[in-house]
Amino acid sequence: MTTSYDYDAPIDEYGRLTEKALVARRHHLFLSCFGAELSGVLAEAVPGGITVIPPAAIAGRSEGGGQPYRTGRAGPTAPPAWRDFCATFLANPGLEAVTYEVFVPGGDHLSVEVEPTSIRPIFANLPLGESGIVILGHTGRILGYWPDQGTLVIYGREGEQGTLLLSLPTEPDGIHAHDAGVTVRVGLDDHLLRVDYWITAEGRRIEVAWGDHALLIELLPQALAERYGSQLLPSPTQLHRTTLTTRAFAVVEATDETGWQPVALEQLGCFYGYGWYRAELELTTPLTTTLAAPLLNDRALVLVNGDFVGVLGVSPSGPRYTLPISLPAGRHDLRFLVDNLGRFNYGLHLGERKGLLAPLYLAGSQEDISAGWAAYWQEVQFAGEAVANIKPWAARPDADNVHLGRFVWAGPMVWLIRPIEVQAGRRYRVHITGDRNSGAFFVNGIAVERFSRHRSGGFIA
C-alpha cells in the first residue's frame, strides 16, 4: 500500500506539477495581461450589457442551465477605452456540459458551451492594450495578450468549436492562416474580423497585418495553453498537395450512360465514417460556375484533380450548399470525401441516410434570408392560421427588420413573416437552422410543412 501526502497540492511529493498548478498558471497568465485594468472595471461594473439565454430543463433528460454567476458592463467611472466593456460569467454547476445562447451588445449571437462544474467568462468590447484592437466577442477561453509580441492566445478543449470577433484599427493588408485547412474560417468586413475555428491537437496560428503592425492569433488546446511560454510550440505542418489514386475504390463506379444517380452511403455498405464520390468532367471551354449540393449529409471535402478546393455541407460558419469553382478546358477529376457526423437515436429522424442524396447542380446559389423579418406576437395570439396570409403592409408588427440569429424572444408563439422573390421554373430548398424551436412553414398562406430538428432537420423543399 502506498500513501500520497500531497493533499491535492500544486506540486506533488515527487516535484511534478499537478492539474491544480496548471490551472493556476493559466489564471496567472490571464491576470498578468488583463488583471490590473479588468479588476478595477469589474469592481465598478453595473448590471446589464450582455443577454444570456440558458438552456431549458427537459424532464428526464437534462437539468438545463442556470443563470450566469454575474453579468455586468463598465460603469461611468471606467477608463475611456473600457467604457463599452461588458462581461458575463457563465456558470455550470451540473455534471453535463450545457450550451448558453449569448447575445453581445453589437447584436452578434454566440453559442457557448460550458464544461461541467466550471465557470466560463465571456467578454465583449475588451480592449487589447493600446493596440486599438478590441475583442467584440468570443466563445473560447482567453489565455492572454502580449503587446510586445503582438500575440493573442485563445484556448479550449481539443475538438471544441468556437468563434472570435475582433475590431481592428483599420482594414488589414493581409491575413494568413498556417495550414488551417477546414479547421479555421476567416471572414472580413472592412475592419471587423470573424474567426470560426476548431481546436486541434497541434493548434493553429493566424497572422493579421496592417500598416506597420501585426497580430498573431494562436488557437491552442488546453494542454499547450497551460504550458505556454515555458516550452516551444510545435511548428505548423507544411502545406502539401493531396494526390489520390484514380481507380482504387471499395465501391462500384458508374457512369452517366448507366443512368447513375447519387446513392446513400448505406446502400454502398458504408454505415459509419467516410465515403467517396467521384465524377469525371470533360470541358471543351473553361468553366467558371457554382457547384451546388442541395441534399448532402453531413459534410463533404471537395477535391478537383487532387487539390482541396472547399467544403460543402456542415462547416464552422454554418451550412454551406454552394461552392465556386473555376476549371480550364480539359479533363477533370471531381471527388467528394463525405463525412458521416452521426445519427439521432430518438425521434422521427431515426435511420437518417448519409452521403450525397441528390444530384449536383451547376450555377446554383445560396441566399441567407435571416434578416428582414417582421415579428407578430401580441395582437395575433387568437387569430390562428389566418395570420399566415397577412400582408406585411396591412398590419403593424411588434418588431420590424428582425434578424433570426439575433432575435431574443420569450412567449408561447410568434409569427415571423418575410417576402421573398423567386424565379419561375427554378427549384428551391429552405433550411431552417438551429434547434431551439419548432414550428410550421407557410407559403402564400398555405401550410407547407412542420419543421423541427427531429422531424425534418429543418429542410423544406
N, C-alpha and C positions, 0 to 999 in steps of 0.2 A: 504494500500500500504506500502511495506517495501523497504528500500533502503540499498544497501551494499556500504560501504566506503573502502573496502579493495583494490580496484583498481588492481586486479589480483596479489596481494602481496603473498609472500610465506606463510604467516600466516594470516588467516582472523581475523575479529574483535572478534571472539569467541575463539581465541587462537588455532584453528585447523590448521594442516598442509594442504596446498593445493597442487595441482598437480605440481605447479612450485617448491615448496620446495622439493618434492620427486625427480624431475628431477635434481635439483641442488645437492641433496645428492648423486645420482648415479654418477654424474660428479665428485663430491668431492672424492668419494671412489676410482674412477679410477685414478684421478690425484695424490692422496696421494700415490698410489702404483707405478705409472709409470711416473708421471709428470716431476720429476727432470731430468731424463735421456732423456725421449722422447722429451721434448721441445727443448733441445739442438740439438738433432739429426735432428728433423724436420726443425729447423731453418737453418741448413746447407745442407739440402737434395737437391738432383739433380733429374731432371725428369727421369722416367723410372722405371723398376723393375717388375711391375705387369701389365698384359694385361687385359683389361676390354672390353667386347662386350656388349653395351647396347641393349635392345630390340628395334626392328624396329617399326616404327609407322604403324598402319593399319587404312586406311581411314574409318571413320565412326564407329570405334570400340575401338581403342586405340591410345593414343597420343605418345606412345613409351617412351623411356628413354633418358635422357640427358647424356652428358659426365660427368665423375666424377668431383667433385669440385676440387680435387687435387690428383695427383698420383706422388709418388717420392720414391727414395731409398737413403740410407745413403751416405753421401759424404765422401771424402777421409780423413776428419779430425775426423770422428766418432770413438768412443772408439772401441777397438778390438772386444768386444763381440757384437757390433752393426754393424759391417762392412757389413753384408749381409741383414740388415733390410730393409724392403720395406713397403709402406703403400699406400692405396688408400681410398679416402673418396667419397663413392657413394651417389650422391645427387638425390633426387626425389622431384621436386617441384610440381608435379601433385597431383591430388585428388584420384588417384588409386595406389595401390601397383604395383610395377614393379620388374622384376627379371633380374639381371645382371649376365652374364657369366664371371667368374673371373678365370684367369689362373695365379697361383703363380709361382715364379721362379723355383721351383722344378719340375714343369710340371703338378702338380695336378690341376684338374678342379673343381671349386666350383660354385654352383648356389646360388646366394644371393638375397633374396627378401628384398626390401627396402620399408618401410611403406610410406604412403603419407606424403608430406611436411616434410621430415626429411632427415638427413644425417647419413649414417651408415659407420663407419670406419672399414676397413679390414686391418689387419696387417699380414705380412709374416716374418718369421725368427725373431720373437720377443723374446729376452731372458728373462727368469723369474729370475731376480736377479742373484745370484751366485750359483743357484741350478744345473746348467748345463742343465736344461730343456729349450727347445726352442719351441715356437708356430710356426709351419711351415705354418699354415693357419687355418682359421675359418670362419664360417658364422654368428654365433650369436654375441651378444654384450658382451664384456669383462667388468666385474664389477671390478675385481682386483685380485691380487695375494699377499698373506700374507705368507712370508717365515717362520716366526716363527711358524705358524700353518701348513705350507705346503699345503695351500688351494688355489685353482684356482676356481673362480666363473664365469660361463657363464650364461647369462640370455636372455630371449626373451618372446614373447607372448605365451600364452597357445595354444598348438597345433602346434607351429612352429617347422618345421623340420630343423635340422642343422647338421653340420659336424665340428669336431675339429681334427686337425692334430698336433701331438706332436713328438718331437725328445727327447728321454730320454738319460741320460748319459750312461746307459748300459741296456741290456735286463732285464726287470723286473722279479722278482721271482714269483710274483703273481698279479692277477687283480681280484677284487671283486666288483660287481655291486649290490647294495642293492635293491632287489625286482625289478630288471629292467624290467623283462618280455619282451614284444615286443617293449618297448619304447627306448631301448638302444642296440646297437650292437657294440662290440669292436673287432677290428682287430689288430693283432700284427705281424710285420715283422722285426725281430731282435730287434732293439731299436726304431723303428718307430711305433707309436701308432695312430690308427684312431678310432674315436668315432663318430658313426652316431646315432642321437637321435631325440626324440620328446619331447618338453617341456610339462610337465604335471603340474596339479594344485598344487600338493604337492612337486614337484621337485624330483630329483634323485641324488644319490651320488655314485661315482666310486672311489675305492681305488686302487692305484698302488704302489707296494712296490718293492724295490730293495736294497740289502745290508742292511745298517742301515738307509736308507732313505725311505720316503713315500710321495706320492702326493695324495691329496684328491681333486677330481673334483666335483664341485657342479653345477648341471644344474637346474636353478631356473626360475620360471615365474617372470615377472616383478614385480608383487605385492609383492613377497617375497624379491626380489633383492633390491628394493628401501628402505626396512626396515632392510636390512642385518646388523647384528651386534647389532641392537637395541632391538631385541626380539628373543626368541628361535624359531628355525625352527621346524616344525612338525617332529616327529620321523618317520623313514621309516616303511611302513606297513610290518607286519610279513609275511614271505612266507607261503603259505598253499597249500595243495593238493586240486585240484578241482575234486569233485566226482559228476558224472552225473547219473541221473536215466536211466534205461535201455529201457523202453518201452513207456514213456510218450512223444509222438511226435504229432504234429499237421499235419503231412503228412503221407502218406501211405508208409509203409515199404515193400520192395520187396526183393526177394532172387534171386540167380543166376539160380534157377530152372525155374523161370518165364521169363528168357531171359532179365533180367534187364540191362538197360544202363543208365548212368547218364543223368539227365534231368535238364533243366534250372530252376532257381528259379521261373521264371514267370509261368511255367507250373504247379508249385506246389501252385500257388496263392500267392506267396511272391514277390511283386513288389518292395518293399523297405526294407532296413535294413539288417537283417541277416537270414541265413537259415542253417539247419543242414543236413549233410550227414553221414550215418553210415554203417559200414560193420563189419562182424564178421569173424575172421580167426581162423582156426583150424590147428595147426602145429604139426607134428609128430617129427620134429627135430628143433633145434634152427635155426634162420634165421637172417643173417646179410646182409643187402642189401640197395639199394637206392630206395626210393619211388619217382616216377616221375608223375607230373600232368602237361601235356603239354598244356592243354587248361582250364584255370581257371580264372574266373572274379569275384572279383578282388583280394581278399586275403582270405586265409584260415588259421585258427589256428588249428593245428593238435594235437589231444589228443589220447593217447594209454592207454587204461584201466583207463581213468580218469586223466592221467598225461599229462601236456603240454610238447610236445617234439620239437616244432618248428613251423615255418611259411612258407607257400608256397604262391606264387604269389607276390603281391606288398610288399616290405619290405624296411626299411630305407637304406639298402645297395644296392638296385636295385632289378630287377625282380629275383625271385628265383623259379625254377621249379623242383628242386630235394631236397630231404631231407633224410639223412642217418638214418636208424632205425636198431635196434638190438632187436630181440624178442626171448625169450626162447620157448621151446616146450610147447604146451598147447593151450588153447582157449584165444583169444584176441579180444578186442573191439576197433575198429578204428573209430574215428569220426572227421569230419571236421566242424568247425564253419566258414561259408563262409560269408564274408562281402561285401556288395554292396556299392562301394565308389562313386556312381553317374554315370550319363549318359551324353553324349553330347546332346545339344539342337539345333544342327545345323549340316549340312554336311551330307556325305554319311553314317555316322555311327549312324544315328538315330535309336532308337529301339534296341540297342545292348542288347544281352542277358547276364544274370549274373548267376553265380553259377559254378558247376562242369559240363563242357560241353563236356568232352571226357573221356574215361576210364582212370583209373590209371594204371601205369606200374611199374614193379619191374626191378631193375638193369638198370635203365635209367641213363643218365649222362648229365651234363650241362657244356658247354665249352664257355669261354669268348674269342671271336675272335676279340676283339677291337684293338689288336696290330698286327704289321707285315704287314700293307697295303702299297702299292705303289700308289702314287698320281700323276695324269697327268692332266695338265690344259693349258699348253702353246701351244705346237705343235699339240695338238689333237683337237683343237676347231672346226675344219672343217672336221674332219674325220667321224663324225656321229657314228652310231652304230657299225661300223667296229672295233672300239676300244674295244668293249665288248669281242672280241675274241683274243685280243693281248696277246702275251706271255710276262710275266714279264722280261724274259732274252733277249727279242728281241728289247726292246725299253728302252731308258733311262728315268726314272721317274723324275718328277720335285721335288718330295720329297719321300724319302725312309724310310721304317720302321716307318710308321705313326701310331700313336695311335689315334683312332677316338675320344676318350674322351678328347684329348689334342690338336686336330688339329685346329689351328686358320687359317682361310682362308676366303677371300672375293673375289667374282667374279661371273660371270653368271653360271658357271658349273664346275664340277670337276669329273674325273673318279677315282674311288678307286678300286684297283684290289688286290686280295689275293688268293693264292692257299689254298685249304682245302683238307683233307683226309677223306674219308667216307668208311664205310663198306657195302658190298653188302647185301641186304635184310633188312637193317635197315631203319627206317623212321626218317626223320629229320625235325626240325621246327626252322626257323630262326626268331629271334625277333630283329628288328632294333629299339633301344630305342632312346629317345629324340624326340623333336617336333619342332626343328628349321628349318628342311629342309625336302623336299620330293624328290622322285627320282624314278628310275627304277632299278630292281634287275635282273641281268643276271647270268646264269649258263652255262659255256662252250659255251659262245657266243649266247645263246638263251634267249630271254626276257621271264621272268617268271611272273613277277607281278610288278605293280607300288606300291609304299608304301608311306604312309604319316600317320600322327597321325589321320586324319579324314577319311581316306579311309579304311585302314585295321588295324589300330592300330600298324603298323609296323610288324605284324605277317605274315610270309610266310611259308607255309607247303611244 
